[in-house]
Every structure is written in structure tokens, then in C-alpha cells.
């Protein structure tokens, strides 16, 4: 049941203390010492924002269950991606490498996950009768005589609504054109991920270089009714190899594309604009102990994905040019239960 701002203020003396972002610092384990910002009471959804990891989205809870991927990591400061990666709902990959890459290029999935943010805003505020939450910050990946890229990120949500939005403005502050390789690694795990769940997307398999080039230029099949890709997921199996599907995103009439995980009780939807993020990677790991699903829109595919080279080069960013991306992640209970706000 919705209430007006004044009705709520009559019952809660300091709404920001009950509903606003909460800044904390982890004290123990692999996350020890990291700054974190908790976004709570989002219609059954709560998310931890990670300022020391590119302002990414960390642990996500949905109706009391942790539903983001949890990995057996050594430390966020360990020597390799596999030992550093803490999982979480969203890991930014890039900005100059995605997939397998040399140490000089930043290693697996680039350097973004190593970059700490300068947090510029973490607040809740009223917009009419809606109480909105916003976290914003800036990051830089650069080196003398090399690339100099900045990112201004805004994360937004609304009390009582199980949706989180992420918008980035990437700017080339250098004086040479550079390829922007940017991929949003959205990670879902058990109990949403289980045998019988399936993932589907408005996308087509990467069949040829022409398809990839068309997507990158914004001429992919907008509104194509039969471009619906899907895969069913199995139970965990010891040692089962992972699968990486390289897809070309297809937009609806509004310019947005959708990829979804359909679980027994919940649908998780990822929306993004194909003009900005023309490629979609779906990573499926059904290995016991490493059970995970990645829904990954990007300006490119990972370097190790099986797809045309055109889909792996990234988006060229001219000196001084800015580029904006937007995506939304929404959790919806199949029984439309909204009682956990």
C-alpha cells in the first residue's frame, strides 16, 4: 500500500535514517577494509555498492536470500582475477581489455575492478511522494603516455521498487583515439539459479562479421519479432566446462533490449540500449562449486568468446569525446508479492 510523503513523515521522524544509503566499512575476511554503501528496502531487494571496486554492485539480497554470485575468493588484493573476484551483482570489465588479456593490458577482464572510486554523492531524497536513492562517483583508468579515461557513474533506486539503474559517462581525456572495451558482468546465482531455470534474450547468435558490424553501427534488427535466444540451465556437475555465448543484441521499438533469467519464483530482467551496448555475452557455469550465470551487455564481447573479430574491438572514442551508457536490473516475483518493502 503506497502512502504520501506527509503520511510517511507523520510516522517516521527521520526517513533518511530508515531508508537512505548507509555507508559502512567491512572489517573481516576477503572484503576486510573495503568501503561499502548499503541500499536497503527496495521492494524486497537490497544491494551493497562497492566504492573500492569501480562503484560496482556487490552482494544482492532478494526477499532474504543472497542471489548474486558468491565466489571462493582469496582476497581482493590477490595476484589473479580468479582469486580476487568476489562475485557480486555487477562487475565492470574493461576499460581497455575484456576477457583474456596480457598483464600489460590489465590481465583478465582489464583493470576496472582494481580502480577505487571517488564517491561524490550518497543520499536519499524525496521526489514528490517517491523516496529516491542515489550513489554517484568518479573513476579514472590512465597512465602517463597511455590512455586517460574517466567514468562518472550514477546508481539510482527507489524505496519499495525492486529495480536498480546504472548510468556511466565515459570520457576520453587523452589526445589520441582509443578503443573503449566496456562490459557489464551481471552475476546471478543460487537459489534463483537452479535446474530448470532458463535465460532468454532479445538477441541473435553472432553468425557473421556482417551481423556484428550491423549491430555496432546501430542497424541491427530493431523490432525483429523472432530474435529471441534462450537456454535452459542444469544442476551443478563437478568439473563441467563453462559456456560463453556471443550474441548480437536486438532492440525493441523503444531502443532497449532485454535479457532475463526466469527462475521458479522470480524473473530478473536486464534492460539496456543497443545503440550504446550492441553486444551481449551470456556466461553459464554449471560446474559444482562455481555455479553462476552472467548476463553481460557491452560495447564488445570478451576476447575469448567465439564470435567475429568486429565484436571484440570495442567502441572507438575520439580525444575529448564522451559516451553514455544506461542499464536497469529489475527483480519481479512471479506471485507479484510486494510485501517485503
Residue pairs with C-beta under 8 A, 6 or more apart in sequence:
2 129
2 160
3 129
4 129
5 126
5 128
5 129
5 131
8 15
8 131
9 15
12 18
15 124
15 126
15 131
16 123
16 124
18 41
19 40
19 41
19 124
19 131
19 133
19 159
20 123
20 124
20 133
21 37
21 38
21 39
21 49
21 122
21 123
21 124
21 133
21 134
21 135
22 37
22 38
22 40
23 35
23 36
23 37
23 38
23 122
24 35
24 36
24 37
24 38
25 33
25 34
25 35
25 36
26 32
26 33
26 34
26 36
27 33
30 73
30 74
30 75
30 76
30 86
31 76
31 86
34 50
34 51
34 52
34 53
34 76
35 50
35 51
35 52
35 119
36 48
36 49
36 50
36 51
36 58
37 48
37 49
37 51
37 119
37 122
37 135
38 46
38 47
38 48
38 49
39 46
39 47
39 48
39 49
39 133
39 135
39 155
39 157
39 164
40 46
41 159
41 160
41 341
42 133
42 157
42 158
42 159
42 160
42 161
42 162
42 163
42 164
42 341
43 160
43 161
43 162
43 163
43 331
43 338
43 340
43 341
44 62
44 63
44 162
44 331
44 333
44 337
44 338
44 339
44 340
44 341
45 60
45 61
45 62
45 162
45 163
45 164
45 331
46 60
46 61
47 57
47 58
47 59
47 60
47 61
47 89
47 157
47 164
48 57
48 58
48 59
48 60
48 88
49 55
49 56
49 57
49 58
49 135
49 155
50 56
50 57
50 58
50 88
51 116
51 117
51 119
51 137
52 76
52 116
52 117
53 76
53 86
53 88
53 91
53 113
53 114
53 115
53 116
54 92
54 112
54 113
54 115
54 116
54 117
54 139
54 151
54 153
55 117
55 119
55 135
55 137
55 139
55 153
55 155
56 88
56 90
56 91
56 92
56 113
57 68
57 88
57 89
57 90
57 155
57 164
57 166
58 68
58 86
58 88
58 89
59 66
59 68
59 70
59 88
59 89
60 66
60 67
60 68
60 88
60 89
61 67
62 162
62 192
62 266
62 331
63 333
63 337
63 340
64 340
65 191
65 192
66 189
67 188
67 189
67 190
67 191
67 192
67 266
67 268
67 331
68 87
68 88
68 89
68 187
68 188
68 189
69 87
69 88
69 187
69 188
69 189
69 292
69 293
70 87
70 189
71 85
71 86
71 87
71 290
72 289
73 83
73 84
73 85
73 86
73 87
74 83
74 84
75 83
75 84
76 84
76 86
77 84
78 84
80 107
80 108
81 107
81 108
81 109
81 113
82 108
84 113
85 91
85 113
87 187
87 189
87 292
88 187
89 164
89 186
89 187
89 188
89 329
90 166
90 184
90 185
90 186
90 187
90 329
91 109
91 113
91 185
91 187
92 112
92 113
92 182
92 183
92 184
92 185
93 99
93 109
93 110
93 112
93 113
93 181
93 182
93 183
93 184
93 185
93 296
93 298
93 302
94 109
94 110
94 112
94 180
94 181
94 182
94 183
94 298
95 110
95 111
95 112
95 141
95 147
95 149
95 151
95 170
95 180
95 181
95 182
96 105
96 106
96 110
96 111
96 141
96 147
96 149
96 178
96 179
96 181
97 105
97 106
97 107
97 109
97 110
97 111
97 181
97 303
98 109
98 110
98 181
98 182
98 183
98 298
98 300
98 301
98 302
98 303
98 312
98 314
99 108
99 109
99 301
99 302
99 303
99 304
99 305
99 312
100 108
100 302
100 303
100 304
101 107
101 108
101 109
101 110
101 303
106 114
109 183
109 185
109 302
110 181
111 141
112 139
112 141
115 139
115 140
115 141
116 139
117 137
117 138
117 139
117 153
118 137
118 138
118 139
119 135
119 136
119 137
120 136
120 137
120 138
121 134
121 135
121 136
121 137
122 134
122 135
122 136
123 133
123 134
124 131
124 132
124 133
124 134
124 159
125 131
125 132
125 134
126 132
130 158
130 159
131 158
131 159
131 160
132 156
132 157
132 158
132 159
133 156
133 157
133 158
133 159
134 154
134 155
134 156
134 157
135 154
135 155
135 156
136 152
136 153
136 154
136 155
137 152
137 153
138 150
138 151
138 152
138 153
139 150
139 151
139 153
140 148
140 149
140 150
140 151
141 147
141 149
141 151
142 148
142 149
142 150
142 173
142 174
147 172
147 174
147 178
148 172
148 173
148 174
149 170
149 171
149 172
149 173
149 174
149 178
149 180
149 317
150 170
150 171
150 173
151 168
151 169
151 170
151 171
152 168
152 169
152 171
153 166
153 167
153 168
154 166
154 167
154 168
155 164
155 165
155 166
156 164
156 165
156 167
157 163
157 164
157 165
159 341
160 338
160 341
162 330
162 331
162 332
163 328
163 329
163 330
163 331
164 328
164 329
165 326
165 327
165 328
165 329
166 184
166 326
166 327
166 328
166 329
167 324
167 325
167 326
167 327
168 182
168 324
168 325
169 322
169 323
169 324
170 180
170 182
170 317
170 322
170 323
170 324
170 325
171 320
171 321
171 322
171 323
172 178
172 180
172 317
172 318
172 319
172 320
172 321
172 322
173 320
174 319
175 319
176 319
177 316
177 317
177 318
177 319
178 316
178 317
179 313
179 314
179 315
179 316
179 317
180 299
180 314
180 315
180 316
180 317
180 323
181 298
181 299
181 300
181 313
181 314
182 298
182 299
182 300
182 314
182 315
182 325
183 281
183 296
183 297
183 298
183 299
183 300
183 301
183 302
184 272
184 277
184 296
184 297
184 298
184 325
184 327
185 283
185 294
185 296
186 270
186 294
186 295
186 296
186 329
187 292
187 293
187 294
188 261
188 268
188 292
188 293
188 294
188 295
189 291
189 292
189 293
190 291
191 263
192 261
192 263
192 266
192 268
193 233
193 261
193 263
193 291
193 292
193 293
194 233
194 235
194 263
194 264
195 233
195 234
195 235
196 232
196 233
196 264
197 232
197 233
197 261
197 262
197 263
197 264
198 230
198 231
198 232
198 233
198 261
198 262
199 230
199 231
199 233
199 259
199 260
199 261
199 262
199 282
199 284
199 293
199 295
200 228
200 229
200 230
200 231
200 259
200 260
200 262
201 228
201 229
201 230
201 247
201 249
201 257
201 258
201 259
201 260
201 280
201 282
201 295
202 227
202 228
202 229
202 249
202 250
202 251
202 252
202 257
202 258
202 259
203 227
203 229
203 247
203 248
203 249
203 250
203 257
203 259
203 280
204 211
204 221
204 224
204 227
204 229
204 247
204 248
204 250
205 229
205 245
205 246
205 247
205 248
206 212
206 246
206 247
206 248
206 301
206 306
206 307
206 308
206 311
208 308
209 308
209 309
209 310
211 220
211 248
211 308
212 248
212 279
212 307
212 308
212 310
212 311
213 310
214 220
214 248
215 248
215 249
215 274
215 278
215 279
215 311
216 278
216 279
216 310
216 311
216 315
218 274
218 275
218 278
220 248
220 249
220 250
220 251
220 274
220 278
221 227
221 250
222 250
222 251
222 252
222 253
222 255
222 274
223 251
223 252
223 253
224 250
227 250
229 245
229 247
231 245
231 282
231 284
233 284
233 286
233 293
234 286
235 286
236 286
236 287
236 288
236 289
236 291
237 286
237 287
237 288
238 287
238 288
238 289
239 287
239 288
240 285
240 286
240 287
240 288
241 287
242 283
242 284
242 285
242 286
242 287
242 290
243 283
243 284
243 285
244 281
244 282
244 283
244 284
244 302
244 304
244 305
244 306
245 281
245 282
245 283
245 284
245 305
246 279
246 281
246 301
246 305
246 306
246 307
246 311
247 279
247 280
247 281
247 282
248 278
248 279
248 280
248 311
249 257
249 272
249 274
249 277
249 278
249 279
249 280
249 297
250 257
250 274
251 257
251 273
251 274
251 275
252 258
255 273
255 274
255 275
256 271
256 272
256 273
256 274
257 271
257 272
257 273
257 274
257 280
257 297
258 269
258 270
258 271
259 269
259 270
259 280
259 282
259 295
259 297
260 267
260 268
260 269
260 270
261 267
261 268
261 293
261 295
264 334
265 333
265 334
265 335
266 331
266 332
266 333
266 334
267 331
267 332
267 334
268 329
268 330
268 331
268 332
269 328
269 329
269 330
269 332
270 295
270 297
270 327
270 328
270 329
271 327
271 328
271 330
272 297
272 325
272 326
272 327
272 328
273 325
273 326
276 299
276 323
276 324
276 325
276 326
277 297
277 298
277 299
277 325
277 327
278 299
279 297
279 298
279 299
279 300
279 301
279 311
280 295
280 296
280 297
280 298
281 294
281 296
281 298
281 301
281 302
281 305
282 293
282 294
282 295
282 296
283 292
283 293
283 294
283 296
284 292
284 293
284 294
285 291
285 292
285 293
285 294
296 302
297 327
299 314
299 315
300 311
300 312
300 313
300 314
300 315
301 307
301 311
301 312
302 312
303 312
305 311
305 312
315 323
317 323
